[in-house]
Amino acid sequence: MQKRLQVELAARWPAFALLGEEMTAAEQVHLLSMQGQGLWCLDPLDGTSNFAAGIPFFAVSLALIVDGAAQVAVVY
């Protein structure tokens, strides 16, 4: 999910990097330290424990953060 969304978001909004839960801690810290640029923040499987247990309450969570403030967010 993360790889697919990264490709799709980059195709439409190439100016914004993607911070994903599946990245290493070093990659996440680097992206969070960048100032003045928009950043997509993604949790590709929000509710992993529910998903693993077969409980049908989980989602994909995505937000666009610009200068520390959420500009748009989607939970599906």
Backbone as CSV, one residue per row, in Angstrom:
resi,resn,N_x,N_y,N_z,CA_x,CA_y,CA_z,C_x,C_y,C_z
1,MET,0.826,-1.190,0.000,0.000,0.000,0.000,0.870,1.253,0.000
2,GLN,1.896,1.257,0.841,2.739,2.455,0.914,3.439,2.726,-0.405
3,LYS,3.993,1.690,-1.020,4.690,1.880,-2.298,3.735,2.388,-3.369
4,ARG,2.545,1.832,-3.421,1.567,2.234,-4.432,1.150,3.693,-4.241
5,LEU,0.862,4.069,-3.004,0.465,5.450,-2.750,1.612,6.415,-3.009
6,GLN,2.825,6.003,-2.708,3.981,6.871,-2.967,4.100,7.163,-4.456
7,VAL,3.935,6.164,-5.274,3.999,6.344,-6.730,2.868,7.253,-7.213
8,GLU,1.649,6.990,-6.750,0.490,7.773,-7.195,0.575,9.231,-6.739
9,LEU,0.971,9.458,-5.491,1.080,10.828,-4.985,2.189,11.595,-5.698
10,ALA,3.315,10.940,-5.928,4.434,11.593,-6.610,4.072,11.965,-8.045
11,ALA,3.247,11.152,-8.683,2.826,11.447,-10.057,1.951,12.700,-10.114
12,ARG,1.161,12.931,-9.072,0.230,14.064,-9.070,0.778,15.293,-8.360
13,TRP,1.547,15.077,-7.306,2.095,16.178,-6.501,3.583,15.925,-6.238
14,PRO,4.420,16.062,-7.242,5.844,15.721,-7.105,6.604,16.613,-6.122
15,ALA,6.084,17.761,-5.760,6.788,18.661,-4.844,6.750,18.176,-3.398
16,PHE,5.840,17.240,-3.080,5.689,16.790,-1.705,6.308,15.408,-1.511
17,ALA,7.169,15.303,-0.503,7.756,14.008,-0.140,6.712,13.188,0.616
18,LEU,7.013,11.916,0.829,6.103,11.042,1.565,6.825,10.486,2.781
19,LEU,6.207,10.644,3.941,6.673,10.055,5.184,5.747,8.898,5.483
20,GLY,6.286,7.684,5.447,5.458,6.506,5.657,5.905,5.687,6.846
21,GLU,4.972,5.006,7.440,5.246,4.188,8.618,6.253,3.084,8.321
22,GLU,6.309,2.635,7.088,7.197,1.538,6.735,8.644,1.987,6.491
23,MET,8.938,3.271,6.621,10.304,3.786,6.434,11.140,3.543,7.683
24,THR,12.446,3.619,7.516,13.333,3.504,8.671,13.209,4.765,9.527
25,ALA,13.627,4.655,10.774,13.581,5.810,11.677,14.445,6.947,11.139
26,ALA,15.601,6.621,10.572,16.491,7.652,10.029,15.826,8.395,8.876
27,GLU,15.139,7.672,8.000,14.429,8.317,6.891,13.320,9.232,7.420
28,GLN,12.611,8.776,8.430,11.532,9.579,8.999,12.066,10.857,9.628
29,VAL,13.156,10.740,10.400,13.751,11.918,11.051,14.212,12.921,10.003
30,HIS,14.854,12.429,8.944,15.330,13.313,7.878,14.165,14.088,7.262
31,LEU,13.098,13.402,6.912,11.963,14.066,6.283,11.292,15.059,7.235
32,LEU,11.195,14.707,8.501,10.576,15.605,9.474,11.417,16.849,9.740
33,SER,12.718,16.764,9.486,13.597,17.911,9.733,13.569,18.927,8.596
34,MET,13.002,18.562,7.452,12.936,19.466,6.311,11.900,20.549,6.589
35,GLN,12.284,21.790,6.438,11.390,22.911,6.704,10.906,23.533,5.398
36,GLY,9.721,24.089,5.428,9.216,24.847,4.293,8.718,24.026,3.122
37,GLN,8.585,22.718,3.310,8.099,21.879,2.228,6.913,21.064,2.722
38,GLY,6.013,20.757,1.830,4.897,19.903,2.187,5.354,18.466,2.324
39,LEU,4.626,17.726,3.120,4.987,16.340,3.398,3.717,15.517,3.566
40,TRP,3.575,14.487,2.742,2.490,13.539,2.941,2.879,12.633,4.103
41,CYS,1.980,12.412,5.041,2.206,11.495,6.163,1.202,10.352,6.026
42,LEU,1.731,9.140,5.978,0.907,7.975,5.663,1.047,6.879,6.705
43,ASP,-0.084,6.372,7.133,-0.136,5.106,7.864,-0.918,4.164,6.957
44,PRO,-0.216,3.270,6.249,-0.889,2.444,5.242,-1.833,1.388,5.823
45,LEU,-1.664,1.072,7.105,-2.568,0.116,7.743,-2.775,0.555,9.191
46,ASP,-3.608,1.557,9.349,-3.924,2.101,10.662,-4.904,1.140,11.326
47,GLY,-4.462,0.498,12.383,-5.264,-0.545,13.025,-4.726,-1.919,12.698
48,THR,-3.413,-2.032,12.677,-2.755,-3.297,12.310,-3.220,-4.457,13.179
49,SER,-3.354,-4.224,14.473,-3.782,-5.304,15.385,-5.170,-5.808,15.018
50,ASN,-6.067,-4.898,14.710,-7.406,-5.320,14.295,-7.342,-6.125,13.007
51,PHE,-6.582,-5.636,12.039,-6.445,-6.327,10.765,-5.922,-7.741,10.975
52,ALA,-4.867,-7.869,11.783,-4.244,-9.175,12.038,-5.195,-10.127,12.761
53,ALA,-6.076,-9.574,13.590,-7.016,-10.395,14.345,-8.306,-10.668,13.585
54,GLY,-8.417,-10.119,12.375,-9.622,-10.326,11.579,-10.778,-9.426,11.979
55,ILE,-10.481,-8.396,12.757,-11.515,-7.438,13.163,-11.603,-6.376,12.067
56,PRO,-12.763,-6.174,11.479,-12.865,-5.307,10.295,-12.907,-3.806,10.602
57,PHE,-12.055,-3.352,11.503,-11.961,-1.930,11.821,-10.511,-1.499,11.678
58,PHE,-10.145,-1.083,10.481,-8.802,-0.603,10.170,-8.937,0.357,9.005
59,ALA,-7.884,1.103,8.711,-8.000,2.134,7.684,-6.642,2.462,7.080
60,VAL,-6.687,3.231,6.020,-5.521,3.910,5.464,-5.670,5.364,5.889
61,SER,-4.643,5.917,6.530,-4.688,7.315,6.980,-3.612,8.103,6.256
62,LEU,-3.996,9.246,5.699,-3.083,10.069,4.919,-3.359,11.540,5.219
63,ALA,-2.299,12.311,5.421,-2.446,13.749,5.652,-1.347,14.495,4.917
64,LEU,-1.654,15.704,4.484,-0.652,16.591,3.901,-0.338,17.648,4.953
65,ILE,0.933,17.693,5.364,1.403,18.632,6.375,2.277,19.674,5.674
66,VAL,1.982,20.954,5.890,2.790,22.043,5.340,3.142,22.969,6.500
67,ASP,4.435,23.156,6.716,4.913,23.999,7.812,4.297,23.612,9.147
68,GLY,4.192,22.318,9.393,3.707,21.814,10.670,2.209,21.813,10.857
69,ALA,1.455,22.219,9.845,-0.001,22.265,9.975,-0.652,21.357,8.924
70,ALA,-1.631,20.598,9.366,-2.364,19.731,8.439,-3.181,20.582,7.480
71,GLN,-3.038,20.318,6.202,-3.787,21.026,5.169,-4.977,20.214,4.688
72,VAL,-4.804,18.911,4.682,-5.870,17.993,4.280,-5.560,16.644,4.914
73,ALA,-6.603,15.893,5.224,-6.423,14.560,5.780,-7.540,13.665,5.265
74,VAL,-7.191,12.399,5.088,-8.154,11.415,4.592,-7.957,10.141,5.395
75,VAL,-9.067,9.564,5.818,-9.051,8.247,6.444,-10.031,7.398,5.651
76,TYR,-9.529,6.283,5.124,-10.384,5.409,4.335,-10.344,4.025,4.928
